[in-house]
Amino acid sequence: MRKLARWFRQRGWKPQQVQCFIPTPGTIASAMFWCGKDIEGQKIYVARTDAERMKQHYIIISKVKHKTTEET
């Protein structure tokens, strides 16, 4: 996740939102999510709790100031 954040910064990109991944049943992605391994059997990190997902979100969007409804 930090590599991705660095990649964004190097290109001057400032994401304003991050989408949670919710695997669709019957797909390779859902199998990878469930077992925590890629298609070659290598272990991959899977954020399973809300706290883990929020930590990843903040890595990507931590420097971005979001407009509130009062500011728009």
Stockholm file with secondary structure:
# STOCKHOLM 1.0

chainA/1-72         MRKLARWFRQRGWKPQQVQCFIPTPGTIASAMFWCGKDIEGQKIYVARTDAERMKQHYIIISKVKHKTTEET
#=GR chainA/1-72 SS CHHHHHHHHHTTCCCSCCCCCCCCTTSHHHHHHHHTBCTTSCBCCCCCSHHHHHHHHHHHHTTCCCCCTTTC
#=GC SS_cons        CHHHHHHHHHTTCCCSCCCCCCCCTTSHHHHHHHHTBCTTSCBCCCCCSHHHHHHHHHHHHTTCCCCCTTTC
//
